[in-house]
């Protein structure tokens, strides 16, 4: 296990910056390269993300979540924490590129000041590290900021929850999991007799276990306790057995709890009898034609942290989105069973029941229009929006300074502008 005490804070070399290694001040978006990719070596609020020398500082295990270190930390976790590799496809699936970026406009929400903006305006206002928009197999927009590029692996945070749900569906299809009505303890003997152990897989998928868990990102909540137990404590089933108070019957109420997705990861490991990352590569990453290895942070027992901290390059997140937009098919191959994907992306709890403006499916957020569109959401600006009717996807990675940043409302407004721009197919 890497020790935070042994990691030295270094300055991150920036190939796209000035020869002094300084990050330039925020500037207009660069002209597209021959590949259609635009890279801005700077970005908004640079003083928040750079050190006194004007550099993006190298992150460590102790500080990678801190805003000052997040540009590096959110795009280099494989060098900071223990991870398991997810091997790429032997032959990447191709993308086409639009001849020119679309002239998309959107309405800025009142909470962000109101008005109308363009893609350039969005990136000048929001600390996005990557933005990719595609319609079916054609990339319309691919932008990077803060000297990030197509080779950086961006952390998913809770976007990984939806990936975990996909894997559960694949494990059911493969016969490794008999039924989602089974309880977790059938596959995880170490949870036998615990409240999570007695919870059916179905209710873990819908965040409705009824087990008490507080997740409000104040650094002292149960989510923080879980993280400490995974990376510094016992890890594995021992990390979730500490949450063992039931305040509702399974399925009775919805409450967002990362612990439930981690238990699903334990179920996968127990059912498959192999690492989750290995199964992901074989059943998902290679079939979508991923161009780069991904990785998943593992805890002290070697268990993937399936509730978050998966990392991949932007175009591979887009390939996942393309798969989802096409009903689980990659070309002529049905990678995700169609009936499982429908169950994943329908609202098992509506927005009134979640207390948020989105409904919830199997580890997936459902837009209130109930028109088939849905989202993978991760804290601090990580999003993958999918609209199957338009074959439209938007991947957005960011370094928002905290979990309650209002920038999410503007990313959603941009998404709505894209939906207005591109017609249903």
Steps between C-alpha positions, in 0.01 A plus 500: 500500500634838410552726798399864473792590727748369243358689205672828418313797356654579162409739223314337213679553167265654247596425143246749371612785729768760460864394520512619860240235594251765605132460427395801292214723603153415375474560129258441214471143378776394265439434134424136424795276421516287188309235697224742601607497867536831684728526803520805725809491725319731739144528624278708731606579860859394440611641834289233671674215316860616475778558752703816561720415203193483276526122458245223545647329808550126517239330719555234767279247675455754780385796292372389158141602582606851601410764237860620482617153394193378314611575143777244542322280753184450299696394191780282642357274770688196371821663627351616831288214637505125454304413188420198286542535125209452260665395171385674183378341179754362255338706222330826607160572353516799264350845535406738222541874549269782403646738243450790744378550854126569522399851603316393814345754735330445834324699770708555812288413806412786738707343779802559274405855398267444205548598138603306192835334432696291251742209545789748524307694762426187697866398513607853595263486798531139618804295614445217253808292428332322209185539291397261224174501308414227251202401291512126438848433356590863422688722745359852477709666772815391683658758730750488785612762752774535763748326266308173515478297179361189334762288678398593855283259698232699680348379825133407483400540863141370514461454125658165590178400677324457167791293369459277805130455423583404142739235631232360732274460198774325305566268795130411508506432125809283543337301781750605766221679690187286508252780569497857624245384756788313670642666809855629504615246759442214253804627308686673784517261798690765699177704508290214639272623778560869426231738378673544165542124477126452544417755228388375156723604211203674337477752783874563499468583130229758571663652812211378714663257743354681801837487678594825671777691319570873483663644187515879491871562426590689817811289563350345813211309344464126447641532148823633650499218758459250219792646304726487806399141573571396141837668455634513855294244691389142445361544149263253339191385688649625825474856373121481457408285800539815713178629339256257657194694612180453302244781500276375216409175333678424170329683215294728726694822448781642287816647648827560320774287657833413340528204735225322306702509178808375681294205627398435139871486416551241774209302355663511156835381635336219696280391211764523228791372711727737311587871520230742389747691281592183312133422434438860395776481243374175351128575499486876445824687437625279219159456333453879474841528334669705773814671372680523835537301819277619780555436871304459820625591848517196728478486878735328744352158417529550124128568457407758236334810645197455276319804641756735341862565397494327164715687244496505121583725206225727378438321171455166677237651728341616175517146361314381808243774441468396136432142611228619739346732239477207259305274733804311628625409153852549363459458128300180454595359841256526790750570779251593774175301501227732372255411777762571767581839350130589495472410869814699580376813329138517610406687821455253785474811719372826355630847579244552778624184669870583464449857616709615206400616155603164349353154535710191566530163328766236554791721614399745226338846508186545289400836349151615605374515142494118509583499129773238531783743579717434804827593666807360672594757762814541708576758762684822409397506137540152353207421270397279212163603355324263259200564272425181303232668286763738360795258531647797686757478779697758698803412712611767746789479746584781737681624809218680676626604841233328708206262480241775538631720217207639300681433173302180456196709412692663216629168366140380488398821324772438240362149455153641441646735239659204324168315502335799333777521242502135393172346377356168606597219264 
